[in-house]
Amino acid sequence: MPEGEEPRAPFGGRCPLPAYSCGSQEVRQGVAAFFATIAGLSHRLLHTWDMGDTVIVQTEVTYTRTDGKQVTVPNADIATAGAGLREL
């Protein structure tokens, strides 16, 4: 990440957390608030596409609710080398 640039954390198909500010502390607080609402989660890797400096990953995410029930939803992530891409 370039010097002085703050992280952005798009989450759940919504604006980055929080929409009005993308500072590191705000992102940490938003993610912590989300994880406080679930008992856990897991990912199942379905496909990956490597296109030079871009990688697309298709997964299924299973959320375990606090009542023990599970909900599985489709997910895709796109990462670019300019965004600090690391080997999966």
N, C-alpha and C positions, 0 to 999 in steps of 0.2 A: 504494500500500500504506500503510495507517495507520502512524503513527509507532510505532516499537518492535515492529511485527509482523514476524516472520521469514517469508521465502518458503517455500512448500511446492512440491514438485516431484514429483507423482505420475508414475511412469514405468513404462511397459510393463504397465499394468493392476495394478501392485503398490502397496503403501503408499508414501507419500512417501519420498524418499531422504534420509537413511536413516530407517527407521521410528521409531527412538528419538529422533531429533533432526532438526529442520528448519531449522537455522541456515544462513546464507548459505554459510559455508565448507564445511559438510558437503555441501550440495547441489552446490557446485562440484566437490568431490572425487568424489562419486558419479557425476556426469556425466562427468568426466574419466576415471574408471576404466572406464566403459562404452565411451567412444570409443577407449580404448586397445585394445579387443578387436575392433574392426572397421577396415576400410580406408576406408570412407566410407558415405554414405547420400544418398538423394535422395527427394523427395516429388513425387507427381503429384496435383494438385488435381482432385477429382471433383465435389463439390457444396459449396455454402455455403448456410446458412440464417441470415438476420438477423432476430432477434425482439426488437427494442427494444434493451435493454442486454445481450443475449446473442447470441453468434454461434456457430454450430456449423459445423465444417469437416470434411468427409469426404475422406480422402486414401488413397492407396496409398503405402507407404514401402518403398523398395528399399534393402536393406542389402547392401553389398559386403563379403564376408568377406575375411579376410587371405589366403586361398588363391585369391582372384579370383572365386569363385562368388558369385552373387547370389541373394538371397531377398527376395520381395515379400510384404508382409503388409498387411491392411486397417488403417486407423487413423481415429479420430475425435477431435477436440479440441473442448472447450466452453470458451468464454471469456466472462466477464461484465465489465461496466464496472467493478464494484467491485473486480475483480482486476487492474486496470490495463490494460484492453482498449485496444489501439491499432488503427488502421486496417490492414487486411490489404493 
